[in-house]
């Protein structure tokens, strides 16, 4: 199989997370996971909470993301992520504490509970733990 590459940029509002040539990138789209290879047709989609897999010829790196926008152009791919964190940089203890807090809030079911916000916090924490465990 021919390992053709393309340019990938992953940015958050705070910084450039990644820039380089890759052979594929897999991401969590709003309509399901998808993978991009060199020569893919242009398209634009929203991202969900999930895992981004970046493959450079024979190595693979994982990122936890909480959503964003994914754009494929003939000149390359750009990911504008709300957050993006490399698996190796995830603080597992902090993520576990966030997961427990979110579960406690949801279990308490207080009258002023912002359920979508609590469920989002739980999903983000669970995703970070999942990505960190795939190292």
Buried (B, 14 or more C-beta within 10 A) or exposed (E): EEEEBBBBBBBBEEEEBBEEEBBBBBBBBEEEEBEBBBEBEEEEBEBBBBBBBBBBEEEBBBBBBBBBEBBBEEEBBBBBBBBBBBBEEBEEEEBBEBBEBBBEBBEEEEEEEEEEEBEBBBBBBBBBBBBBEEE
